[in-house]
Amino acid sequence: MSTLHAWIDASGGVAGDMLLGALIDAGARLPAVQSVVEAVLPATVRLETRTVQRAGMRATKLDVRTLVADHPHRTWRTIRTRIEEADIPAGVRDRSLATFARLADAEGRVHGVAPDEVHFHEVGAWDSIADVVGTCAALEDLRVASLSVSTIALGSGRIRAAHGEIPVPVPAVLALSEGWSVTSGGDGELATPTGMALVTALATRSEDLPALRVGAVGIGAGTRDTPGRPNVVRVVLGLPDASTANGSTGTDASTRMWVLETNVDDLDPRVWPTVLAALLEAGAADAWLVPIVMKKGRPAHTLAVLADAGHRAALRTLVFALTSTIGVREVEVARTALDRLTRTVPVAGGAVRVKVAHVDGVVVHATPEFDDVAALADSAGVPVRGLLASAVAAVEHAGLVPGARVADLVDADEVVAPT
């Protein structure tokens, strides 16, 4: 399991080509990225890189070269179909769809249309689709498991767009900024809708540079060379610092999250398991149902979804799509989660993953993954209850017990952050 973390420095702004350039500068292989883009946009664009200077800072400039003349506006439905049908890694597909779903939701709110009917103007040309898919492919190539982002510079002033002159930050960027730390940062458009969609769909939080064992740094250049202000995005790749990963912060650190809720009294109850599964697959930290009684004594359910800021908009859209509700309540909450790592123990001729929670490097509890136990029991033709007891015994035999030191159980680079 990869535990590589990427911190995005967007203090100078962010655009799709800048972020992709930074990831390639940090070590993502251009041929690997090009092959994934080619699967989505065959014989349409070619990615090229070159070294440039931005206010005296060396950076990699990513250029998307057009191979065809026609770049019509595209709807989110059309883009989604292309990505879904392309032969690309599942991780790239999921991240690309999440990015465009977030962008479609923001553009839909700005223009007052359904997300599926949004026509992407500035962001709809093939080169911008290449930026999104290429960035997700670069993250996959680098085996990045998690991302966070600095305070994002949005810019100021006015620009001319497809619908005429509009203020900066443009409406879609402001919509995408909801729940994130932002600043103006300077004159002009510093953050584009594509760049904002990428960082807010793929990152889980806003933060200053976290404690990392740094492995690589990449710098991606924007088109303009602004005197006195490097027009760049930086990406820092590394493993979480051992002291942080082992829980040195204890349980004092909390993460800002959102709870999305809605009451539903007219949905076939057989559908609910599929709704919960789809929400979790789409990035919800948790999703659950609470039986309630509504007006006129009607039995109903409250659907609750725990989401980080990056997945909030997409999950809201999914709730509307999957249920019969016509409204969603949203409340900001603070979530404190124990640090976790995953180990594997041998059980009945197979293997079962174990989720180990710890504080200050000391194990609090360790739990076998039930799905692994159930699958192993099914293949072995034995009762789940008996195999679960064997798994618990195997966990104890492996020393994964309360009070054990994490340092005695696992190397620091196997530690995974809470999700």
C-alpha positions in Angstrom: 0.0 0.0 0.0 1.4 3.4 -1.0 1.5 6.0 1.7 3.1 8.8 -0.3 1.6 12.2 0.4 1.6 15.2 -1.9 1.4 18.7 -0.6 0.5 21.3 -3.2 1.8 24.8 -2.7 -0.9 26.9 -4.5 0.2 30.2 -2.8 0.9 31.5 -6.3 -2.3 30.2 -7.8 -3.1 27.0 -9.6 -4.1 25.8 -13.1 -4.4 22.3 -14.5 -1.3 22.6 -16.7 0.8 24.0 -13.8 -0.1 21.2 -11.5 0.6 18.5 -14.1 3.9 20.2 -14.9 4.8 20.1 -11.2 4.0 16.4 -11.0 6.1 15.6 -14.1 8.9 17.7 -12.6 8.6 15.7 -9.4 9.2 12.4 -11.3 6.0 11.3 -13.0 6.9 9.7 -16.4 5.7 11.7 -19.3 5.2 8.6 -21.6 3.0 6.9 -18.9 0.9 10.0 -18.6 0.6 10.5 -22.4 -0.6 6.9 -22.8 -3.4 7.4 -20.3 -4.4 10.7 -22.0 -4.3 9.0 -25.4 -6.7 6.3 -24.1 -9.3 9.1 -23.3 -8.4 11.4 -26.3 -7.0 9.2 -29.0 -4.9 11.0 -31.6 -6.1 14.4 -30.3 -3.4 16.0 -28.1 0.3 15.5 -27.4 1.9 16.5 -24.1 5.3 18.3 -24.2 7.5 19.7 -21.5 10.2 22.3 -21.4 12.3 24.1 -18.8 11.5 27.8 -18.2 12.2 30.6 -15.7 9.5 32.2 -13.7 10.7 35.3 -11.8 14.1 33.7 -11.7 12.8 30.3 -10.5 13.4 27.2 -12.7 10.2 25.3 -13.5 8.7 22.8 -15.9 6.2 24.1 -18.4 3.6 21.6 -19.6 2.2 22.3 -23.1 -0.7 20.5 -24.6 -0.2 20.4 -28.4 -3.4 20.1 -30.4 -3.5 17.4 -33.2 -7.0 18.2 -34.5 -8.7 21.4 -35.5 -12.1 20.9 -33.9 -12.4 21.7 -30.2 -16.2 22.1 -29.6 -17.8 22.8 -26.2 -18.5 19.6 -24.4 -21.1 18.7 -21.8 -20.3 16.9 -18.5 -22.3 13.9 -19.8 -20.0 13.6 -22.9 -16.8 14.0 -20.9 -18.0 11.4 -18.3 -18.8 8.9 -21.0 -15.3 9.3 -22.6 -13.6 8.7 -19.2 -15.8 5.8 -18.2 -15.3 4.0 -21.4 -11.6 4.5 -21.7 -9.2 1.7 -20.8 -7.4 3.4 -18.0 -6.5 2.5 -14.4 -9.4 2.6 -12.0 -7.6 5.1 -9.7 -7.2 7.5 -12.7 -10.8 7.1 -13.7 -12.1 7.7 -10.2 -10.0 10.8 -9.6 -10.9 12.2 -13.1 -14.6 11.6 -12.6 -14.5 13.2 -9.1 -12.7 16.3 -10.5 -15.2 16.8 -13.4 -18.2 16.0 -11.2 -17.1 18.8 -8.8 -16.5 21.2 -11.7 -19.9 20.4 -13.2 -21.6 20.9 -9.9 -19.9 24.3 -9.5 -20.6 25.4 -13.1 -24.2 24.2 -12.8 -24.8 26.3 -9.6 -23.3 29.4 -11.3 -25.4 29.1 -14.5 -28.5 27.6 -12.9 -28.5 24.4 -15.0 -28.3 20.7 -14.1 -24.7 19.4 -13.9 -25.2 16.9 -16.8 -26.2 19.8 -19.0 -23.3 22.1 -18.2 -21.3 23.1 -21.3 -17.7 23.5 -20.5 -16.4 26.5 -22.4 -13.0 27.6 -21.2 -12.5 24.2 -19.5 -14.2 22.1 -22.1 -11.5 21.9 -24.9 -9.6 18.7 -25.2 -6.4 20.3 -23.8 -8.2 20.9 -20.4 -9.5 17.4 -20.4 -5.9 16.3 -20.9 -4.9 18.4 -17.9 -7.3 16.7 -15.6 -6.8 13.1 -16.9 -3.0 13.8 -17.1 -2.8 15.1 -13.5 -4.7 12.0 -12.2 -2.4 9.7 -14.3 0.7 11.4 -12.9 -0.6 10.9 -9.3 -1.2 7.3 -10.2 2.3 6.9 -11.7 3.9 8.5 -8.6 1.7 6.3 -6.3 0.4 9.2 -4.4 -2.1 8.1 -1.8 -3.2 11.4 -0.3 -3.0 15.1 -1.0 -3.3 18.4 0.9 -3.1 22.0 -0.3 -1.8 25.3 1.0 -4.0 28.4 1.1 -4.9 29.0 -2.5 -4.3 32.3 -4.3 -7.3 33.2 -6.5 -6.3 36.5 -7.9 -8.2 39.8 -8.4 -9.4 42.2 -11.1 -11.4 41.4 -14.2 -11.0 39.1 -17.2 -12.8 38.5 -20.5 -14.5 35.1 -20.7 -17.0 33.3 -23.0 -19.9 35.3 -21.6 -18.1 38.7 -21.5 -16.1 40.5 -18.9 -16.3 39.0 -15.4 -14.7 39.6 -12.0 -11.8 37.6 -10.6 -12.1 35.2 -8.9 -14.5 34.0 -11.5 -17.9 32.6 -10.3 -16.9 28.9 -10.8 -13.7 29.4 -8.8 -15.6 31.0 -6.0 -18.1 28.2 -5.9 -15.2 25.7 -5.8 -13.6 27.6 -3.0 -16.4 26.8 -0.5 -14.9 25.3 2.6 -11.2 25.9 1.6 -8.6 28.4 2.7 -8.1 31.1 0.0 -6.6 34.5 -0.5 -6.5 37.0 -3.4 -2.7 36.7 -3.7 -2.2 39.2 -6.5 -3.6 40.7 -9.7 -5.2 38.8 -12.5 -6.7 35.3 -12.6 -4.3 33.1 -10.5 -6.6 30.1 -10.1 -8.5 28.6 -13.0 -11.7 26.5 -12.6 -9.8 23.4 -13.8 -7.0 24.0 -11.3 -9.4 24.6 -8.4 -11.5 21.5 -9.3 -8.4 19.4 -9.3 -7.0 20.5 -5.9 -10.4 20.7 -4.1 -11.6 17.3 -5.5 -8.3 15.4 -4.8 -7.0 17.1 -1.7 -8.5 16.3 1.7 -7.6 19.4 3.6 -6.0 22.9 3.6 -2.8 23.1 5.6 0.7 24.5 5.7 3.5 22.1 4.7 3.0 19.0 6.9 5.7 17.0 8.5 7.1 14.8 5.8 10.1 12.7 4.9 10.6 14.6 1.6 11.3 12.4 -1.4 10.9 14.8 -4.3 9.9 18.4 -5.2 8.3 19.5 -8.4 7.7 23.0 -9.8 5.2 23.6 -12.6 5.1 26.9 -14.5 2.2 29.0 -15.7 2.2 30.7 -19.0 2.9 34.3 -17.8 6.2 35.3 -16.3 5.2 37.9 -13.8 8.1 40.1 -12.5 8.6 39.7 -8.7 6.1 36.9 -8.3 7.0 33.4 -9.6 3.9 32.1 -11.5 4.4 28.5 -10.3 2.8 25.6 -8.5 5.0 23.5 -6.2 4.4 19.9 -5.2 6.2 18.3 -2.3 6.2 14.5 -2.2 7.1 12.4 0.8 6.2 9.9 3.5 4.5 11.2 6.6 7.2 12.0 9.2 7.6 9.0 11.6 6.8 11.1 14.7 3.6 12.4 13.2 2.6 9.1 11.6 3.1 7.2 14.9 0.6 9.5 16.6 2.8 12.1 18.4 -0.1 14.5 18.1 -2.3 12.1 20.1 -6.0 12.8 19.8 -5.7 16.6 20.0 -5.8 17.2 16.3 -9.2 17.4 14.6 -10.2 17.6 11.0 -12.9 19.9 9.7 -15.6 17.8 8.1 -19.2 18.2 7.0 -22.3 16.1 7.8 -24.9 16.1 5.0 -28.4 15.0 6.1 -31.7 14.4 4.5 -35.0 12.8 5.6 -36.6 10.4 3.1 -40.0 8.7 3.5 -40.7 7.5 0.0 -37.7 5.4 -1.1 -38.0 1.6 -1.6 -36.0 0.3 1.5 -34.3 -2.3 -0.7 -32.5 0.6 -2.4 -30.8 1.9 0.7 -27.8 -0.5 0.8 -26.9 0.5 -2.8 -27.1 4.2 -1.8 -24.8 3.8 1.1 -22.3 1.7 -1.0 -22.3 4.3 -3.8 -21.6 7.2 -1.3 -18.7 5.4 0.3 -17.3 4.5 -3.1 -17.5 8.1 -4.1 -15.4 9.3 -1.2 -17.6 9.7 1.8 -15.8 9.1 5.1 -18.9 7.4 6.4 -22.6 7.1 5.5 -25.4 5.7 7.6 -29.2 5.6 8.1 -31.3 6.5 11.2 -34.9 5.3 11.4 -37.3 8.2 12.2 -41.0 9.0 12.2 -42.0 12.0 10.1 -45.2 14.1 9.9 -48.5 12.2 9.9 -46.8 9.3 11.5 -44.9 8.2 8.4 -41.9 5.8 8.9 -38.8 7.2 7.3 -35.0 7.3 7.4 -32.5 10.1 7.9 -29.5 9.6 5.5 -26.3 11.0 6.9 -23.0 11.4 5.0 -19.7 12.4 6.6 -17.6 14.3 4.0 -14.4 16.3 3.8 -14.5 19.6 2.0 -13.1 18.1 -1.2 -15.9 15.6 -1.6 -18.7 17.6 -0.2 -20.2 19.0 -3.4 -19.9 15.8 -5.4 -21.5 13.8 -2.6 -24.3 16.3 -2.3 -25.0 15.9 -6.0 -24.9 12.1 -5.6 -27.5 12.2 -2.7 -29.9 14.1 -5.0 -29.2 11.6 -7.8 -29.6 8.4 -5.8 -32.5 9.3 -3.5 -35.9 11.0 -3.9 -35.0 13.9 -1.6 -35.5 17.5 -2.6 -33.2 19.1 0.1 -30.0 18.4 2.0 -28.9 19.9 5.3 -25.2 20.5 5.9 -23.5 21.0 9.2 -19.8 21.6 9.8 -18.3 19.3 12.4 -14.9 18.5 13.9 -13.7 14.9 13.6 -10.9 13.5 15.7 -9.6 10.2 14.4 -6.9 7.9 15.7 -3.9 7.2 13.5 -4.1 3.9 11.8 -1.9 1.3 10.1 -2.7 -2.0 8.4 -1.1 -5.3 9.1 -1.8 -8.8 7.6 -2.0 -11.9 9.7 -2.2 -15.6 8.6 -5.5 -17.3 9.2 -6.6 -20.8 8.2 -4.2 -21.0 5.2 -5.1 -17.5 4.0 -4.5 -13.9 5.1 -6.6 -11.3 6.8 -5.9 -7.6 7.0 -6.0 -6.0 10.5 -6.8 -2.3 11.1 -4.6 -1.1 14.0 -5.5 2.2 15.8 -2.9 3.9 17.9 -2.1 7.0 19.9 1.4 8.3 20.6 2.7 5.2 19.0 0.8 2.9 21.4 -1.8 0.4 20.1 -5.4 1.2 21.3 -7.2 -1.6 19.5 -6.7 -3.9 16.5 -9.6 -5.3 14.4 -9.7 -7.9 11.7 -11.3 -6.7 8.4 -14.6 -8.5 8.4 -14.8 -8.7 4.6 -11.5 -10.5 4.5 -12.8 -13.0 7.1 -16.1 -13.5 5.3 -14.3 -14.1 1.9 -11.8 -16.5 3.5 -14.6 -18.4 5.2 -16.6 -18.7 2.0 -13.6 -20.1 0.1 -12.8 -22.5 2.9 -16.4 -23.6 3.3 -16.4 -22.9 7.0 -18.7 -20.8 9.3 -17.8 -17.1 9.4 -18.2 -17.1 13.2 -15.5 -19.7 13.7 -13.1 -18.1 11.3 -13.6 -14.7 13.0 -12.6 -16.2 16.3 -9.5 -17.6 14.6 -8.7 -14.2 13.2 -9.0 -12.5 16.6 -6.7 -15.1 18.0 -4.2 -14.6 15.2 -4.2 -10.8 15.9 -3.3 -11.4 19.5 -0.7 -13.9 18.6 0.9 -11.3 16.3 1.3 -9.0 19.3 -1.3 -6.5 18.0 -2.7 -5.9 21.4 -3.5 -2.7 23.4 -0.4 -1.2 24.9 2.0 -2.6 22.3 4.4 -0.1 20.7 3.8 0.6 17.0 7.6 1.0 16.5 8.0 -2.7 17.5 5.3 -3.8 15.0 5.8 -2.0 11.7 8.2 0.2 9.8 7.3 3.9 9.8 6.7 4.0 6.0 3.8 1.5 6.4 1.8 3.9 8.5 -1.3 5.2 6.8 -3.1 8.4 7.8 -6.7 8.4 9.0 -9.4 8.6 6.3 
